Amino acid sequence: MRAHAPQEVTQLLQAWCRGDSAALDRLIPLVYHELHRLAHQCMLREPAGHLLQTTALVNEAYLRLINASQVEWHNRAHFFAISANLMRRILVDFARSRRYKKRRAGTLNAQIDFDRGQIPQSQPGADVIALNDALEGLAAFDPRGAKVVELRFFGGLSVEETAEVVGVSPKTVKRDWAAAKVWLLGEMKRGGGD
């Protein structure tokens, strides 16, 4: 299988955005492997035996993406940023539907390992919900920091890939990442203000 230039993906995204449905048919095989990698990164944080599997997460994200034709795609990186966001939301919705209860202050949810992208396995659904709620709080006053966390933690993007999506330098991504992690852990220890 040949490697596809980011420009080819960007051109297909833009053609799809202009209403060319055949572009979507050509696009999906080009991005499927990366979508699967993103889903795999997300699922690594879920417990063994999770009812939602990697391929199901990819399929659900795909269904939501094909209904997002009104999105004006900027480039390949923008597509994968939106995909990471969708996967996060799917996992949060799934955790909420399974009726996980949000943890209170002083519990294990403050042990999330942001650098390894790991959530403790004791009650991961609650941790995903708690992290999502804290991330939404962060987005209220630091949208770029929240986007960096979403892309790095949920999307598994590198510092350089995140910098491309956000439109800042890798040094700025590292600074935002460090500050956001400290704030999120503090917020989760407090229990999100509950």
Protein Blocks (a to p, Z undefined) as FASTA:
>chain_A
ZZddfklmmmmmmmmmnopaklmmmmmmmmmmmmmmmmmmmmmmpcehiabdfklmmmmm
mmmmmmmmmpccfblmlmmmmmmmmmmmmmmmmmmmnopacddehiaklmccfknopacf
klmmlmmmmmmmmmmmmmmmmmmlmmmmmmmmmnopafklmmmmnopafklmmmmmmmmm
mmmmmmmmnonoZZ
